[in-house]
Amino acid sequence: MSQTTFTDVLRRLLPLLLIAVTGTSIAHEPATGWRTECVGRMQLSLPGDAEIATNSARTMEAQYKVVGQQPPFEFADGEVAGWSSIHYSGRVLVSHRLGPRDVRTLERAWIDDAEQSKRWAKNKASGTGERLVFEALSVAPKRGIATRVNAAYDVSLLIDDRIIRQSSSGQGMGGPDQMTQFHSFATGAVARPYGDIPNRPGICLPYFFVGDDGRPARSIGTTYRLTNHPDITVWLEDASALERSSEQIEAKLEPRAKSDFFWSNYDSSSRQSLRSEWSPPYRNLSFAETKAVESFVQIVRKDSSVDFGYLVVGRGDSKAKPDASDSMLYVIQNTKTARDMGIEPLRRDAFIELAQAIAASVKRRTTTP
């Protein structure tokens, strides 16, 4: 592949840069060659195709055996997307594309998990006197399995060649609410190709969409790796805005504090240095209808390669109708990934132009009831 020059990138980005200056949304008319994608209740535009980080078959199988902390999301080649996570009426996992053997393995795993839950509920109830009710639930006409123990629901669906799983503890939520949300997930989950933007209320997940009434809380962070620029990963988080409960908590949620926390923790064990490219390090901007800050840093890796990172953090409003999301966007470079593929990575100026153009495209997804 020929070397990508700053002039080439600028020519492709010019329509977006003009829009960014005027403050007009680009969501419905991205620049030529760009694709519009969606995360949670938001959308963004990316320069061409991208791979979305999901969960490997091995990770999915392990989670049926032992439920642990947030399992890794990763790309098909094993590169981990460490900030990806999905919480939507419980924890949600989405598998990589599966072959017949993986499907059979995971079907056995979800059946074994259901049997274990049934035994656990029976044994715990008989030993403590606590009333635990296990129930097998129907997901027809979809292929999958669903169970509940009291208000804790677990549903796995095989749709096309991927499995999507939602599991909730039921803690702090009433049974009827959980039943309604289970039913919404089981009936509303549909496959969603990259770049397909539903216009009805619901949640965009990696390769899936779940229709809802627009009210369930969510915290959804999705990571993309750009096909045309494999040195670039893009992560967008859309989360229900947390209530402003106290000055101490609010100070931690303030965009500059969250930005400081992110950069201080990013790749901290395997980098030589990280420093701001701007002085002062933060700039204010409007991002997805919220007040936000942006930052631009240089990252020196352990192998002395030099990369760049861009971050936007916005603070939402839980009382807005519809809610203004707590949102974060990063665009981060790893030049080694591109060079290993024989592709020249973006240079500094081309990188920041690209990152800011992506940020300018982020907005709440338009829906019709």
C-alpha positions as YAML, in Angstrom:
chain: A
units: angstrom
residues:
- id: 1
  name: MET
  ca: [0.00, 0.00, 0.00]
- id: 2
  name: SER
  ca: [1.31, 3.44, -0.86]
- id: 3
  name: GLN
  ca: [2.29, 5.82, 1.91]
- id: 4
  name: THR
  ca: [-0.57, 7.91, 3.30]
- id: 5
  name: THR
  ca: [0.36, 11.59, 3.20]
- id: 6
  name: PHE
  ca: [-1.09, 14.40, 5.21]
- id: 7
  name: THR
  ca: [-2.44, 15.93, 1.98]
- id: 8
  name: ASP
  ca: [-4.33, 12.72, 1.17]
- id: 9
  name: VAL
  ca: [-5.90, 12.57, 4.62]
- id: 10
  name: LEU
  ca: [-6.75, 16.28, 4.60]
- id: 11
  name: ARG
  ca: [-8.48, 15.93, 1.22]
- id: 12
  name: ARG
  ca: [-10.64, 13.12, 2.60]
- id: 13
  name: LEU
  ca: [-11.35, 14.98, 5.83]
- id: 14
  name: LEU
  ca: [-12.03, 18.46, 4.42]
- id: 15
  name: PRO
  ca: [-15.84, 18.09, 4.31]
- id: 16
  name: LEU
  ca: [-15.83, 16.97, 7.95]
- id: 17
  name: LEU
  ca: [-13.46, 19.71, 9.04]
- id: 18
  name: LEU
  ca: [-15.66, 22.38, 7.53]
- id: 19
  name: ILE
  ca: [-18.64, 20.89, 9.33]
- id: 20
  name: ALA
  ca: [-16.73, 20.76, 12.60]
- id: 21
  name: VAL
  ca: [-15.96, 24.47, 12.31]
- id: 22
  name: THR
  ca: [-19.58, 25.40, 11.67]
- id: 23
  name: GLY
  ca: [-20.85, 23.09, 14.42]
- id: 24
  name: THR
  ca: [-23.29, 21.29, 12.11]
- id: 25
  name: SER
  ca: [-23.97, 17.57, 12.65]
- id: 26
  name: ILE
  ca: [-22.57, 15.22, 10.02]
- id: 27
  name: ALA
  ca: [-24.37, 12.12, 11.19]
- id: 28
  name: HIS
  ca: [-26.68, 11.69, 8.21]
- id: 29
  name: GLU
  ca: [-24.26, 12.78, 5.50]
- id: 30
  name: PRO
  ca: [-20.74, 11.57, 6.32]
- id: 31
  name: ALA
  ca: [-17.91, 12.43, 3.95]
- id: 32
  name: THR
  ca: [-17.42, 10.22, 0.93]
- id: 33
  name: GLY
  ca: [-16.12, 6.83, 2.02]
- id: 34
  name: TRP
  ca: [-17.05, 7.37, 5.67]
- id: 35
  name: ARG
  ca: [-19.52, 5.11, 7.48]
- id: 36
  name: THR
  ca: [-21.97, 6.02, 10.22]
- id: 37
  name: GLU
  ca: [-22.06, 3.64, 13.18]
- id: 38
  name: CYS
  ca: [-23.89, 3.61, 16.51]
- id: 39
  name: VAL
  ca: [-23.03, 2.88, 20.14]
- id: 40
  name: GLY
  ca: [-25.76, 2.71, 22.77]
- id: 41
  name: ARG
  ca: [-28.08, 5.63, 22.03]
- id: 42
  name: MET
  ca: [-25.39, 7.59, 20.18]
- id: 43
  name: GLN
  ca: [-23.79, 7.52, 16.73]
- id: 44
  name: LEU
  ca: [-20.51, 8.49, 15.12]
- id: 45
  name: SER
  ca: [-18.86, 8.47, 11.70]
- id: 46
  name: LEU
  ca: [-15.69, 6.56, 10.85]
- id: 47
  name: PRO
  ca: [-13.47, 6.66, 7.75]
- id: 48
  name: GLY
  ca: [-14.51, 3.42, 6.04]
- id: 49
  name: ASP
  ca: [-14.89, -0.09, 7.38]
- id: 50
  name: ALA
  ca: [-13.86, -1.18, 10.86]
- id: 51
  name: GLU
  ca: [-13.71, -4.29, 13.01]
- id: 52
  name: ILE
  ca: [-15.57, -4.18, 16.33]
- id: 53
  name: ALA
  ca: [-14.08, -5.79, 19.43]
- id: 54
  name: THR
  ca: [-16.23, -8.61, 20.85]
- id: 55
  name: ASN
  ca: [-15.72, -11.71, 23.05]
- id: 56
  name: SER
  ca: [-13.90, -14.83, 21.85]
- id: 57
  name: ALA
  ca: [-15.53, -18.26, 21.98]
- id: 58
  name: ARG
  ca: [-13.03, -19.21, 24.69]
- id: 59
  name: THR
  ca: [-14.04, -16.21, 26.81]
- id: 60
  name: MET
  ca: [-17.74, -16.97, 26.33]
- id: 61
  name: GLU
  ca: [-17.26, -20.62, 27.37]
- id: 62
  name: ALA
  ca: [-15.25, -19.64, 30.45]
- id: 63
  name: GLN
  ca: [-17.98, -17.21, 31.54]
- id: 64
  name: TYR
  ca: [-20.58, -20.01, 31.49]
- id: 65
  name: LYS
  ca: [-18.38, -22.00, 33.88]
- id: 66
  name: VAL
  ca: [-17.22, -19.29, 36.28]
- id: 67
  name: VAL
  ca: [-18.64, -15.77, 36.28]
- id: 68
  name: GLY
  ca: [-15.84, -13.35, 37.05]
- id: 69
  name: GLN
  ca: [-15.09, -9.69, 36.52]
- id: 70
  name: GLN
  ca: [-15.58, -7.93, 33.20]
- id: 71
  name: PRO
  ca: [-14.17, -10.40, 30.64]
- id: 72
  name: PRO
  ca: [-11.96, -9.17, 27.81]
- id: 73
  name: PHE
  ca: [-13.26, -7.80, 24.57]
- id: 74
  name: GLU
  ca: [-10.83, -8.34, 21.72]
- id: 75
  name: PHE
  ca: [-10.39, -8.28, 17.98]
- id: 76
  name: ALA
  ca: [-10.19, -11.44, 15.88]
- id: 77
  name: ASP
  ca: [-6.37, -11.49, 16.02]
- id: 78
  name: GLY
  ca: [-6.39, -11.38, 19.83]
- id: 79
  name: GLU
  ca: [-5.63, -7.67, 20.36]
- id: 80
  name: VAL
  ca: [-7.43, -6.72, 23.57]
- id: 81
  name: ALA
  ca: [-9.78, -3.73, 23.68]
- id: 82
  name: GLY
  ca: [-9.38, -3.05, 27.37]
- id: 83
  name: TRP
  ca: [-11.99, -0.29, 27.74]
- id: 84
  name: SER
  ca: [-14.85, -2.11, 26.02]
- id: 85
  name: SER
  ca: [-17.73, -3.12, 28.29]
- id: 86
  name: ILE
  ca: [-21.50, -3.48, 28.06]
- id: 87
  name: HIS
  ca: [-23.96, -3.06, 30.94]
- id: 88
  name: TYR
  ca: [-27.61, -2.95, 29.93]
- id: 89
  name: SER
  ca: [-30.08, -4.37, 32.46]
- id: 90
  name: GLY
  ca: [-27.15, -6.60, 33.43]
- id: 91
  name: ARG
  ca: [-23.87, -7.56, 31.85]
- id: 92
  name: VAL
  ca: [-23.86, -8.27, 28.12]
- id: 93
  name: LEU
  ca: [-21.38, -10.34, 26.10]
- id: 94
  name: VAL
  ca: [-21.22, -10.59, 22.31]
- id: 95
  name: SER
  ca: [-19.28, -13.39, 20.66]
- id: 96
  name: HIS
  ca: [-16.94, -13.31, 17.72]
- id: 97
  name: ARG
  ca: [-18.33, -14.84, 14.53]
- id: 98
  name: LEU
  ca: [-18.72, -18.56, 15.33]
- id: 99
  name: GLY
  ca: [-18.21, -21.72, 13.31]
- id: 100
  name: PRO
  ca: [-20.34, -24.86, 13.80]
- id: 101
  name: ARG
  ca: [-17.91, -26.42, 16.30]
- id: 102
  name: ASP
  ca: [-17.85, -23.31, 18.52]
- id: 103
  name: VAL
  ca: [-21.65, -23.12, 18.38]
- id: 104
  name: ARG
  ca: [-21.97, -26.72, 19.58]
- id: 105
  name: THR
  ca: [-19.43, -26.12, 22.36]
- id: 106
  name: LEU
  ca: [-21.21, -23.00, 23.62]
- id: 107
  name: GLU
  ca: [-24.63, -24.60, 23.43]
- id: 108
  name: ARG
  ca: [-23.38, -27.40, 25.68]
- id: 109
  name: ALA
  ca: [-21.87, -24.77, 28.00]
- id: 110
  name: TRP
  ca: [-25.11, -22.82, 28.35]
- id: 111
  name: ILE
  ca: [-27.10, -26.01, 29.01]
- id: 112
  name: ASP
  ca: [-24.60, -27.06, 31.71]
- id: 113
  name: ASP
  ca: [-24.79, -23.57, 33.22]
- id: 114
  name: ALA
  ca: [-28.59, -23.74, 33.39]
- id: 115
  name: GLU
  ca: [-28.47, -27.15, 35.08]
- id: 116
  name: GLN
  ca: [-25.94, -25.85, 37.59]
- id: 117
  name: SER
  ca: [-28.18, -22.86, 38.38]
- id: 118
  name: LYS
  ca: [-31.12, -25.20, 38.92]
- id: 119
  name: ARG
  ca: [-29.13, -27.39, 41.33]
- id: 120
  name: TRP
  ca: [-27.74, -24.36, 43.14]
- id: 121
  name: ALA
  ca: [-31.19, -22.85, 43.69]
- id: 122
  name: LYS
  ca: [-32.57, -26.15, 44.99]
- id: 123
  name: ASN
  ca: [-29.65, -26.88, 47.33]
- id: 124
  name: LYS
  ca: [-29.40, -23.34, 48.71]
- id: 125
  name: ALA
  ca: [-33.16, -23.15, 49.36]
- id: 126
  name: SER
  ca: [-33.21, -26.49, 51.16]
- id: 127
  name: GLY
  ca: [-30.16, -25.63, 53.24]
- id: 128
  name: THR
  ca: [-31.13, -22.14, 54.42]
- id: 129
  name: GLY
  ca: [-34.86, -22.00, 54.12]
- id: 130
  name: GLU
  ca: [-34.54, -19.06, 51.73]
- id: 131
  name: ARG
  ca: [-37.14, -19.22, 48.98]
- id: 132
  name: LEU
  ca: [-35.37, -19.49, 45.63]
- id: 133
  name: VAL
  ca: [-37.39, -20.12, 42.50]
- id: 134
  name: PHE
  ca: [-35.68, -21.49, 39.39]
- id: 135
  name: GLU
  ca: [-37.58, -21.21, 36.12]
- id: 136
  name: ALA
  ca: [-36.69, -22.13, 32.54]
- id: 137
  name: LEU
  ca: [-37.98, -19.45, 30.17]
- id: 138
  name: SER
  ca: [-38.84, -19.58, 26.49]
- id: 139
  name: VAL
  ca: [-36.99, -17.56, 23.86]
- id: 140
  name: ALA
  ca: [-39.02, -18.96, 20.94]
- id: 141
  name: PRO
  ca: [-38.89, -18.48, 18.02]
- id: 142
  name: LYS
  ca: [-35.22, -17.61, 18.56]
- id: 143
  name: ARG
  ca: [-32.57, -20.27, 19.18]
- id: 144
  name: GLY
  ca: [-31.15, -20.03, 22.67]
- id: 145
  name: ILE
  ca: [-31.80, -20.53, 26.35]
- id: 146
  name: ALA
  ca: [-33.06, -18.43, 29.25]
- id: 147
  name: THR
  ca: [-33.48, -18.99, 32.98]
- id: 148
  name: ARG
  ca: [-34.22, -17.06, 36.11]
- id: 149
  name: VAL
  ca: [-33.58, -17.53, 39.82]
- id: 150
  name: ASN
  ca: [-35.96, -15.12, 41.54]
- id: 151
  name: ALA
  ca: [-35.20, -11.74, 39.91]
- id: 152
  name: ALA
  ca: [-31.84, -12.81, 38.39]
- id: 153
  name: TYR
  ca: [-32.19, -13.49, 34.68]
- id: 154
  name: ASP
  ca: [-29.80, -15.10, 32.21]
- id: 155
  name: VAL
  ca: [-30.48, -15.29, 28.47]
- id: 156
  name: SER
  ca: [-28.28, -16.48, 25.60]
- id: 157
  name: LEU
  ca: [-29.38, -16.13, 21.98]
- id: 158
  name: LEU
  ca: [-27.75, -17.50, 18.83]
- id: 159
  name: ILE
  ca: [-28.56, -15.03, 16.07]
- id: 160
  name: ASP
  ca: [-26.96, -15.61, 12.70]
- id: 161
  name: ASP
  ca: [-23.41, -16.71, 13.60]
- id: 162
  name: ARG
  ca: [-22.96, -14.89, 16.92]
- id: 163
  name: ILE
  ca: [-24.15, -15.44, 20.48]
- id: 164
  name: ILE
  ca: [-25.34, -12.53, 22.58]
- id: 165
  name: ARG
  ca: [-25.78, -13.08, 26.31]
- id: 166
  name: GLN
  ca: [-27.35, -10.91, 29.01]
- id: 167
  name: SER
  ca: [-27.08, -11.83, 32.68]
- id: 168
  name: SER
  ca: [-28.38, -9.84, 35.64]
- id: 169
  name: SER
  ca: [-28.05, -10.33, 39.37]
- id: 170
  name: GLY
  ca: [-31.52, -8.98, 40.07]
- id: 171
  name: GLN
  ca: [-30.19, -7.03, 43.04]
- id: 172
  name: GLY
  ca: [-31.86, -3.74, 43.71]
- id: 173
  name: MET
  ca: [-34.52, -4.24, 41.07]
- id: 174
  name: GLY
  ca: [-38.06, -5.53, 41.32]
- id: 175
  name: GLY
  ca: [-39.13, -8.79, 39.68]
- id: 176
  name: PRO
  ca: [-41.69, -7.21, 37.32]
- id: 177
  name: ASP
  ca: [-39.12, -4.73, 36.02]
- id: 178
  name: GLN
  ca: [-36.62, -7.49, 35.44]
- id: 179
  name: MET
  ca: [-39.23, -9.64, 33.69]
- id: 180
  name: THR
  ca: [-40.13, -6.76, 31.38]
- id: 181
  name: GLN
  ca: [-36.50, -6.06, 30.56]
- id: 182
  name: PHE
  ca: [-35.77, -9.76, 29.98]
- id: 183
  name: HIS
  ca: [-38.69, -9.98, 27.59]
- id: 184
  name: SER
  ca: [-37.56, -6.82, 25.80]
- id: 185
  name: PHE
  ca: [-34.07, -8.24, 25.34]
- id: 186
  name: ALA
  ca: [-35.18, -11.73, 24.28]
- id: 187
  name: THR
  ca: [-37.68, -10.48, 21.72]
- id: 188
  name: GLY
  ca: [-35.95, -7.28, 20.63]
- id: 189
  name: ALA
  ca: [-32.37, -8.44, 19.98]
- id: 190
  name: VAL
  ca: [-31.59, -8.57, 16.25]
- id: 191
  name: ALA
  ca: [-28.40, -8.79, 14.22]
- id: 192
  name: ARG
  ca: [-27.02, -5.45, 13.06]
- id: 193
  name: PRO
  ca: [-24.33, -5.29, 10.37]
- id: 194
  name: TYR
  ca: [-21.58, -2.71, 10.77]
- id: 195
  name: GLY
  ca: [-22.89, 0.62, 9.56]
- id: 196
  name: ASP
  ca: [-26.59, -0.24, 9.93]
- id: 197
  name: ILE
  ca: [-28.32, 2.50, 11.97]
- id: 198
  name: PRO
  ca: [-31.82, 1.67, 13.21]
- id: 199
  name: ASN
  ca: [-34.13, 4.68, 13.46]
- id: 200
  name: ARG
  ca: [-36.27, 3.35, 16.29]
- id: 201
  name: PRO
  ca: [-35.63, 3.58, 20.05]
- id: 202
  name: GLY
  ca: [-33.17, 1.05, 21.41]
- id: 203
  name: ILE
  ca: [-29.56, 0.22, 22.09]
- id: 204
  name: CYS
  ca: [-26.78, -0.34, 19.55]
- id: 205
  name: LEU
  ca: [-24.34, -3.07, 20.59]
- id: 206
  name: PRO
  ca: [-21.47, -4.58, 18.59]
- id: 207
  name: TYR
  ca: [-23.18, -6.28, 15.61]
- id: 208
  name: PHE
  ca: [-26.57, -6.20, 17.42]
- id: 209
  name: PHE
  ca: [-29.49, -3.91, 18.17]
- id: 210
  name: VAL
  ca: [-31.99, -4.26, 21.01]
- id: 211
  name: GLY
  ca: [-35.20, -2.30, 20.69]
- id: 212
  name: ASP
  ca: [-36.65, -0.69, 23.83]
- id: 213
  name: ASP
  ca: [-38.75, 2.29, 24.93]
- id: 214
  name: GLY
  ca: [-35.70, 4.51, 25.38]
- id: 215
  name: ARG
  ca: [-35.73, 4.39, 29.18]
- id: 216
  name: PRO
  ca: [-33.50, 1.51, 30.45]
- id: 217
  name: ALA
  ca: [-30.16, 2.61, 31.87]
- id: 218
  name: ARG
  ca: [-26.99, 1.66, 30.04]
- id: 219
  name: SER
  ca: [-23.21, 1.94, 30.05]
- id: 220
  name: ILE
  ca: [-21.88, 0.83, 26.70]
- id: 221
  name: GLY
  ca: [-18.30, 1.22, 25.54]
- id: 222
  name: THR
  ca: [-17.45, -0.10, 22.06]
- id: 223
  name: THR
  ca: [-14.03, -0.24, 20.41]
- id: 224
  name: TYR
  ca: [-13.36, -0.11, 16.66]
- id: 225
  name: ARG
  ca: [-10.17, -0.80, 14.72]
- id: 226
  name: LEU
  ca: [-10.10, 1.03, 11.41]
- id: 227
  name: THR
  ca: [-9.56, -1.13, 8.32]
- id: 228
  name: ASN
  ca: [-7.92, 1.63, 6.27]
- id: 229
  name: HIS
  ca: [-5.81, 2.78, 9.23]
- id: 230
  name: PRO
  ca: [-5.03, -0.32, 11.34]
- id: 231
  name: ASP
  ca: [-2.85, 1.77, 13.64]
- id: 232
  name: ILE
  ca: [-6.01, 3.55, 14.86]
- id: 233
  name: THR
  ca: [-8.55, 2.31, 17.41]
- id: 234
  name: VAL
  ca: [-11.63, 4.32, 18.31]
- id: 235
  name: TRP
  ca: [-13.60, 3.81, 21.52]
- id: 236
  name: LEU
  ca: [-16.91, 5.48, 22.30]
- id: 237
  name: GLU
  ca: [-18.77, 5.15, 25.59]
- id: 238
  name: ASP
  ca: [-22.43, 6.11, 25.96]
- id: 239
  name: ALA
  ca: [-23.69, 5.91, 29.54]
- id: 240
  name: SER
  ca: [-26.76, 7.05, 31.41]
- id: 241
  name: ALA
  ca: [-25.77, 10.23, 33.21]
- id: 242
  name: LEU
  ca: [-25.08, 9.68, 36.90]
- id: 243
  name: GLU
  ca: [-26.97, 11.88, 39.32]
- id: 244
  name: ARG
  ca: [-25.14, 14.82, 40.86]
- id: 245
  name: SER
  ca: [-25.38, 13.41, 44.37]
- id: 246
  name: SER
  ca: [-22.55, 15.18, 46.21]
- id: 247
  name: GLU
  ca: [-19.72, 17.62, 45.59]
- id: 248
  name: GLN
  ca: [-17.13, 14.94, 46.30]
- id: 249
  name: ILE
  ca: [-18.58, 12.48, 43.78]
- id: 250
  name: GLU
  ca: [-19.21, 15.22, 41.25]
- id: 251
  name: ALA
  ca: [-15.56, 16.27, 41.44]
- id: 252
  name: LYS
  ca: [-14.54, 12.78, 40.31]
- id: 253
  name: LEU
  ca: [-17.02, 12.87, 37.42]
- id: 254
  name: GLU
  ca: [-15.88, 16.27, 36.19]
- id: 255
  name: PRO
  ca: [-14.43, 15.91, 32.64]
- id: 256
  name: ARG
  ca: [-10.91, 17.06, 33.52]
- id: 257
  name: ALA
  ca: [-10.75, 14.69, 36.51]
- id: 258
  name: LYS
  ca: [-11.93, 11.76, 34.37]
- id: 259
  name: SER
  ca: [-9.42, 12.72, 31.67]
- id: 260
  name: ASP
  ca: [-6.60, 12.83, 34.22]
- id: 261
  name: PHE
  ca: [-7.64, 9.40, 35.50]
- id: 262
  name: PHE
  ca: [-7.77, 7.94, 32.00]
- id: 263
  name: TRP
  ca: [-4.37, 9.16, 30.87]
- id: 264
  name: SER
  ca: [-2.68, 8.29, 34.17]
- id: 265
  name: ASN
  ca: [-3.91, 4.70, 33.84]
- id: 266
  name: TYR
  ca: [-3.60, 4.23, 30.07]
- id: 267
  name: ASP
  ca: [-0.91, 1.64, 29.31]
- id: 268
  name: SER
  ca: [0.89, 2.76, 32.48]
- id: 269
  name: SER
  ca: [2.88, -0.46, 32.86]
- id: 270
  name: SER
  ca: [4.20, -0.65, 29.29]
- id: 271
  name: ARG
  ca: [5.01, 2.89, 28.21]
- id: 272
  name: GLN
  ca: [8.06, 5.06, 28.62]
- id: 273
  name: SER
  ca: [6.24, 8.37, 28.80]
- id: 274
  name: LEU
  ca: [3.05, 10.26, 28.08]
- id: 275
  name: ARG
  ca: [2.87, 14.04, 27.68]
- id: 276
  name: SER
  ca: [0.41, 16.59, 26.38]
- id: 277
  name: GLU
  ca: [0.84, 18.02, 22.89]
- id: 278
  name: TRP
  ca: [-1.13, 21.11, 23.93]
- id: 279
  name: SER
  ca: [-0.50, 23.85, 26.49]
- id: 280
  name: PRO
  ca: [-2.68, 24.12, 28.47]
- id: 281
  name: PRO
  ca: [-3.47, 20.40, 28.16]
- id: 282
  name: TYR
  ca: [-7.29, 20.71, 27.99]
- id: 283
  name: ARG
  ca: [-9.56, 22.56, 25.61]
- id: 284
  name: ASN
  ca: [-13.28, 23.07, 26.14]
- id: 285
  name: LEU
  ca: [-15.78, 22.01, 23.48]
- id: 286
  name: SER
  ca: [-19.38, 20.97, 22.97]
- id: 287
  name: PHE
  ca: [-19.60, 17.21, 22.51]
- id: 288
  name: ALA
  ca: [-22.83, 15.30, 21.90]
- id: 289
  name: GLU
  ca: [-24.85, 18.15, 23.42]
- id: 290
  name: THR
  ca: [-22.74, 18.25, 26.60]
- id: 291
  name: LYS
  ca: [-19.96, 20.43, 27.94]
- id: 292
  name: ALA
  ca: [-16.72, 18.52, 27.45]
- id: 293
  name: VAL
  ca: [-12.94, 18.77, 27.31]
- id: 294
  name: GLU
  ca: [-10.55, 17.38, 24.73]
- id: 295
  name: SER
  ca: [-6.90, 16.41, 25.17]
- id: 296
  name: PHE
  ca: [-4.10, 15.36, 22.79]
- id: 297
  name: VAL
  ca: [-1.04, 13.44, 23.97]
- id: 298
  name: GLN
  ca: [2.14, 11.83, 22.71]
- id: 299
  name: ILE
  ca: [2.75, 8.27, 23.93]
- id: 300
  name: VAL
  ca: [6.23, 6.73, 23.87]
- id: 301
  name: ARG
  ca: [6.01, 2.93, 24.10]
- id: 302
  name: LYS
  ca: [8.53, 0.61, 25.73]
- id: 303
  name: ASP
  ca: [10.00, -0.17, 22.29]
- id: 304
  name: SER
  ca: [10.54, 3.62, 21.79]
- id: 305
  name: SER
  ca: [7.85, 3.87, 19.11]
- id: 306
  name: VAL
  ca: [5.95, 7.16, 19.22]
- id: 307
  name: ASP
  ca: [2.15, 7.19, 19.07]
- id: 308
  name: PHE
  ca: [-0.56, 9.77, 19.64]
- id: 309
  name: GLY
  ca: [-3.80, 9.72, 21.62]
- id: 310
  name: TYR
  ca: [-6.88, 11.92, 21.66]
- id: 311
  name: LEU
  ca: [-9.61, 11.94, 24.32]
- id: 312
  name: VAL
  ca: [-12.94, 13.72, 24.77]
- id: 313
  name: VAL
  ca: [-14.92, 13.52, 28.03]
- id: 314
  name: GLY
  ca: [-18.42, 14.95, 28.41]
- id: 315
  name: ARG
  ca: [-20.58, 15.25, 31.55]
- id: 316
  name: GLY
  ca: [-24.26, 14.57, 30.95]
- id: 317
  name: ASP
  ca: [-27.45, 15.46, 32.75]
- id: 318
  name: SER
  ca: [-29.68, 12.75, 34.21]
- id: 319
  name: LYS
  ca: [-32.63, 15.16, 34.43]
- id: 320
  name: ALA
  ca: [-32.61, 16.12, 30.74]
- id: 321
  name: LYS
  ca: [-35.37, 14.69, 28.53]
- id: 322
  name: PRO
  ca: [-34.09, 12.61, 26.83]
- id: 323
  name: ASP
  ca: [-31.10, 12.23, 29.10]
- id: 324
  name: ALA
  ca: [-27.83, 13.83, 28.02]
- id: 325
  name: SER
  ca: [-25.29, 11.01, 28.21]
- id: 326
  name: ASP
  ca: [-22.11, 10.80, 30.19]
- id: 327
  name: SER
  ca: [-19.82, 10.21, 27.22]
- id: 328
  name: MET
  ca: [-16.19, 9.52, 26.39]
- id: 329
  name: LEU
  ca: [-14.36, 9.09, 23.10]
- id: 330
  name: TYR
  ca: [-10.80, 8.10, 22.50]
- id: 331
  name: VAL
  ca: [-8.81, 7.79, 19.29]
- id: 332
  name: ILE
  ca: [-5.48, 6.08, 19.98]
- id: 333
  name: GLN
  ca: [-2.65, 5.08, 17.70]
- id: 334
  name: ASN
  ca: [-0.46, 1.97, 17.77]
- id: 335
  name: THR
  ca: [1.99, 2.34, 14.91]
- id: 336
  name: LYS
  ca: [3.36, -1.19, 15.38]
- id: 337
  name: THR
  ca: [0.06, -2.73, 14.28]
- id: 338
  name: ALA
  ca: [0.15, -0.88, 10.95]
- id: 339
  name: ARG
  ca: [3.85, -1.44, 10.31]
- id: 340
  name: ASP
  ca: [3.51, -5.17, 10.99]
- id: 341
  name: MET
  ca: [1.00, -5.14, 8.11]
- id: 342
  name: GLY
  ca: [3.30, -3.14, 5.84]
- id: 343
  name: ILE
  ca: [1.16, 0.01, 6.15]
- id: 344
  name: GLU
  ca: [2.57, 3.43, 6.96]
- id: 345
  name: PRO
  ca: [0.86, 4.86, 10.07]
- id: 346
  name: LEU
  ca: [-0.63, 8.34, 10.23]
- id: 347
  name: ARG
  ca: [1.63, 11.20, 11.17]
- id: 348
  name: ARG
  ca: [0.91, 13.67, 13.95]
- id: 349
  name: ASP
  ca: [-1.07, 16.31, 12.04]
- id: 350
  name: ALA
  ca: [-3.07, 13.76, 10.06]
- id: 351
  name: PHE
  ca: [-3.86, 11.91, 13.29]
- id: 352
  name: ILE
  ca: [-5.29, 14.89, 15.15]
- id: 353
  name: GLU
  ca: [-7.29, 16.00, 12.10]
- id: 354
  name: LEU
  ca: [-8.81, 12.53, 11.89]
- id: 355
  name: ALA
  ca: [-9.49, 12.33, 15.64]
- id: 356
  name: GLN
  ca: [-11.23, 15.70, 15.81]
- id: 357
  name: ALA
  ca: [-13.31, 14.91, 12.73]
- id: 358
  name: ILE
  ca: [-14.56, 11.71, 14.38]
- id: 359
  name: ALA
  ca: [-15.34, 13.66, 17.57]
- id: 360
  name: ALA
  ca: [-17.30, 16.26, 15.57]
- id: 361
  name: SER
  ca: [-19.55, 13.50, 14.21]
- id: 362
  name: VAL
  ca: [-20.70, 12.13, 17.59]
- id: 363
  name: LYS
  ca: [-24.32, 12.87, 18.49]
- id: 364
  name: ARG
  ca: [-27.40, 11.26, 19.97]
- id: 365
  name: ARG
  ca: [-28.98, 8.89, 17.46]
- id: 366
  name: THR
  ca: [-32.21, 10.22, 15.97]
- id: 367
  name: THR
  ca: [-35.19, 7.93, 16.46]
- id: 368
  name: THR
  ca: [-38.88, 7.86, 15.69]
- id: 369
  name: PRO
  ca: [-41.32, 6.33, 18.20]
...
